[in-house]
Amino acid sequence: MKFKTNKDVRIVYMGTPEISAKVLERVLQEGFSVVGVISNEDKEVGRKRIKEPTPVKKVALEHGVPVYQPHRIRLEHDFLNKIDFDVLLTMAYGQIVPEEVLQAPCVGAVNLHGSLLPEYRGAAPIQRAIMDGKSKTGVTLMEMVKEMDAGRMYDKLEVDIAPKDNYSSLQEKISFAAGELAARDLLKYANGELPGVEQNPSDVTFAAKILPENEHIPLDLPISSLLCYIRGLSLTPGGYFLIDGKKLKVFEASLFSKETRAPLGQILPNRKKLLVQASGGILSLDLIQLEGKKVMDACSFLNGAKGLEGKRLE
């Protein structure tokens, strides 16, 4: 069967966070027939623990698309038997998709992965690329198979990582690139016009999930790597140091100088800047949040803080 227009291609879309919601918006704008959306369950947010729809669910509901939110997709996917669809498209869904779901569409299942595969297979390709000091990354449209991120590659789009890009800003770029790939490739894929290229196993690298313990910034990293690590966790979830047993989150930091004046982690005297001795240089913590306080710039923080000089971050 030959699909003549985007509207002829029936898509079930899988995704959860904001980066994925923007791609869904683009797919809908391009006129594809999205006949169902699968997203993770709504989460309770705020002090009142009010359940908030996922960003992808919000977009789907705005466009009148049916939404399915299985607790565990590997156990709860019978609803797909009632949907007639051609392509399963995934972007940052958040669960491992079982083979039964991958085999459900008439044509096939594809994923928009936030890296230039075979580099950075796994859960945190965007964060890890920044942490590793890369200057380029991208998005790969790939075949979904049982092995994680191991399928054929159909198309790629490169994305530059600017020196000041953090996780939040790079997500915006990745989201746009993913939308571009979807727009130019989904009809071709549905018509079998993208043969795909197998990944070279010798080039594979992995992007491990960011665990809560990874948010504790390792102070002993060389200062250039330390700055990349902070950017990779900003603006969310925010990496942190410990001071007097409290978390000090750091959302923006910069190189103040390449001097070594004090022991590692010691806060240095300065009236307007929060300076910390790092490995191979002095780090300026520019946008921070002490546990229980609001996010503020260093100057505002120093105005309300006393006795910091000489203390050490951990």
C-alpha positions in Angstrom: 0.0 0.0 0.0 1.3 3.4 -1.0 0.5 6.4 1.3 -0.1 9.5 -0.8 -0.1 12.2 1.9 0.8 12.6 5.6 -2.9 12.4 6.5 -3.0 8.8 5.2 -0.4 7.7 7.8 -2.1 6.6 11.0 0.3 7.1 14.0 0.3 6.0 17.6 2.6 8.4 19.4 4.5 7.5 22.6 6.0 10.2 24.8 5.9 11.9 28.2 7.9 15.1 28.9 8.0 18.6 27.3 10.6 17.7 24.8 8.3 15.0 23.5 5.2 17.2 23.6 6.8 19.7 21.2 7.5 16.9 18.7 3.9 15.7 18.9 2.8 19.3 18.2 4.9 19.2 15.0 3.6 15.8 13.9 0.0 17.1 14.3 0.9 20.4 12.4 2.3 18.3 9.6 -1.1 16.7 9.1 -0.3 13.1 10.2 -3.3 11.2 11.6 -2.4 10.6 15.2 -5.0 8.1 16.3 -3.7 7.5 19.8 -1.2 8.7 22.3 0.5 6.6 25.0 2.1 8.5 27.9 3.2 7.8 31.4 0.8 8.3 34.3 0.0 11.7 35.6 2.2 12.8 38.6 1.3 14.6 41.8 3.0 18.0 41.9 3.2 20.8 44.5 2.4 20.9 48.2 -1.2 20.0 47.5 -0.2 16.9 45.5 -2.5 17.8 42.7 -2.2 15.4 39.7 -0.8 17.1 36.7 -1.2 15.7 33.1 2.0 14.9 31.3 3.0 17.5 28.7 2.3 15.0 25.9 -1.1 14.2 27.4 -2.0 17.9 27.4 -1.2 18.3 23.7 -3.1 15.2 22.8 -6.2 16.3 24.7 -6.0 19.8 23.1 -6.3 18.0 19.7 -8.9 15.5 20.7 -6.5 12.5 20.5 -7.3 9.5 22.7 -4.7 9.0 25.5 -3.7 5.7 27.1 -1.6 5.7 30.3 -0.7 2.2 31.3 1.2 1.8 34.6 3.5 -0.8 33.0 3.3 -1.0 29.2 4.9 -4.4 29.2 1.9 -5.8 31.1 -0.9 -3.5 29.8 -1.0 -3.1 26.1 -4.2 -5.0 25.0 -5.8 -1.7 24.1 -3.6 -1.5 21.0 -5.5 -4.5 19.5 -8.5 -2.1 19.1 -6.4 0.6 17.2 -5.8 0.3 13.5 -2.5 2.1 12.9 0.5 2.1 10.6 3.4 3.6 12.5 4.4 3.6 16.2 6.5 6.8 16.8 8.3 7.2 20.1 10.2 10.2 21.7 11.2 10.0 25.4 8.4 7.8 26.6 10.1 6.6 29.8 9.5 2.9 29.8 11.0 -0.1 27.9 8.6 -1.0 25.1 7.9 -4.7 24.8 8.1 -6.7 21.5 4.3 -7.2 21.4 3.9 -3.4 21.2 6.7 -3.0 18.6 4.9 -5.6 16.4 1.4 -4.0 16.7 1.7 -1.3 13.9 1.1 -2.4 10.2 4.3 -0.8 9.0 6.7 -0.6 11.9 8.0 1.2 15.0 10.5 4.0 15.1 12.1 6.2 17.7 13.5 9.7 17.7 16.6 9.3 19.8 18.4 12.4 21.2 21.9 11.5 19.9 23.9 10.7 16.8 23.7 6.9 17.1 25.5 4.7 17.7 26.9 7.1 20.3 25.0 7.6 23.5 22.5 4.8 23.5 20.4 4.8 26.6 18.4 7.0 28.9 20.4 10.3 29.2 22.0 11.1 25.8 21.5 14.9 26.0 22.9 15.3 29.5 25.8 13.0 29.0 26.9 14.7 25.7 27.1 18.0 27.6 28.9 16.4 30.6 31.5 14.9 28.2 32.2 18.3 26.7 30.9 17.5 23.2 30.5 20.3 20.7 27.9 18.3 18.6 25.1 15.9 19.1 21.8 15.4 17.3 18.7 13.3 16.7 18.5 9.9 15.0 15.3 8.4 13.5 15.8 4.7 14.2 14.1 1.4 14.1 12.8 0.1 17.4 14.0 -3.4 18.3 14.2 -5.5 21.4 17.8 -4.4 22.3 17.9 -0.8 23.6 18.5 1.8 20.8 20.1 -0.9 18.6 18.0 -0.7 15.5 18.7 0.5 12.0 19.3 4.2 11.5 17.0 5.9 9.0 18.1 9.5 9.2 20.0 12.0 11.4 20.1 15.7 12.1 23.1 17.3 13.8 22.8 19.8 16.5 25.5 22.1 17.7 26.2 22.3 21.5 27.2 25.9 22.3 29.6 26.6 25.1 26.8 28.0 27.3 24.2 25.4 26.4 22.8 23.5 29.4 20.4 20.6 29.5 17.4 22.8 29.2 18.6 24.8 26.2 19.9 21.8 24.4 16.6 20.0 24.9 14.9 22.9 23.0 17.4 22.3 20.1 16.9 18.6 20.2 13.1 18.9 20.2 13.2 21.1 17.2 15.5 18.8 15.3 13.3 15.8 16.2 10.3 17.6 14.8 12.2 18.3 11.6 13.1 14.7 11.2 9.6 13.5 11.8 8.2 16.1 9.3 10.6 15.0 6.5 10.8 11.3 7.1 7.6 9.7 8.4 5.8 9.5 5.1 8.9 8.2 3.4 9.3 5.6 6.2 5.7 4.5 5.9 6.2 4.0 2.2 9.4 1.9 2.6 11.6 4.6 1.1 14.1 4.6 3.9 16.2 1.4 3.8 18.2 2.3 7.0 21.8 1.6 8.0 22.9 -0.9 10.6 24.8 0.5 13.6 28.5 -0.4 13.9 28.8 -2.2 17.2 32.4 -1.0 17.6 31.2 2.6 17.7 28.6 2.1 20.4 28.7 4.2 23.6 26.2 4.4 26.4 24.5 7.3 28.2 23.6 6.0 31.7 20.5 7.2 33.4 21.0 10.2 35.7 20.4 8.8 39.2 19.8 10.9 42.3 23.4 10.3 43.5 24.7 11.6 40.2 23.2 15.0 41.1 25.9 15.4 43.7 28.6 17.3 41.8 32.0 15.6 42.0 34.3 18.4 43.1 37.5 16.6 42.2 36.8 16.8 38.5 39.1 19.1 36.5 37.5 22.5 36.3 36.6 22.3 32.6 34.8 18.9 33.2 33.2 20.3 36.4 31.6 23.1 34.4 30.3 20.7 31.8 28.9 18.5 34.6 27.0 21.4 36.0 25.6 22.4 32.6 24.5 18.8 32.0 22.2 19.0 35.1 20.9 22.5 34.6 18.2 23.8 34.8 16.7 20.5 35.9 17.2 18.6 38.2 20.1 20.9 39.2 23.4 19.5 40.5 24.4 20.3 44.0 27.3 20.6 46.5 26.9 20.2 50.3 27.5 23.0 52.7 26.9 22.5 56.5 24.9 19.4 55.6 22.6 21.3 53.2 22.3 21.0 49.5 23.5 24.0 47.5 22.2 23.6 44.0 24.1 25.2 41.2 22.3 26.2 38.0 25.0 28.4 36.4 28.7 28.5 37.0 31.7 29.9 35.2 35.5 29.9 35.3 36.8 32.8 37.4 40.5 32.1 37.1 43.0 29.2 36.7 44.6 29.9 40.1 45.0 27.5 43.0 44.8 29.5 46.2 43.2 27.2 48.7 42.3 23.6 49.5 39.8 21.9 47.2 36.2 23.1 47.8 37.1 26.1 50.0 35.0 29.2 49.6 37.2 32.2 48.8 36.8 35.8 50.0 34.8 38.0 47.5 32.0 40.5 48.2 30.1 40.0 45.0 31.0 36.5 43.7 30.7 33.1 45.3 34.1 31.6 44.5 35.2 28.1 45.2 38.5 26.4 44.8 38.2 23.7 42.2 40.8 21.4 40.6 42.9 23.5 38.3 41.1 26.8 38.9 38.6 28.9 40.8 34.9 28.3 40.1 32.3 31.1 40.3 28.9 29.9 41.3 26.6 32.3 39.6 23.0 31.1 40.0 22.3 29.0 43.1 19.7 27.7 45.5 20.4 26.8 49.1 18.1 24.0 50.4 14.8 25.6 51.6 15.5 28.9 49.9 14.7 30.5 46.5 16.9 30.5 43.4 19.1 33.6 43.4 22.2 35.1 41.9 25.5 34.9 43.9 25.5 38.5 44.8 22.0 38.3 46.4 22.9 35.1 48.1 26.0 36.7 49.6 24.1 39.6 50.9 22.0 37.3 53.1 24.7 34.8 54.0 27.2 35.2 56.8 30.4 33.3 57.7 30.8 31.6 54.4 34.4 32.5 53.8 36.8 29.7 54.6 34.0 27.0 54.7 34.4 24.1 52.3 31.9 22.6 49.9 31.6 18.8 49.7 
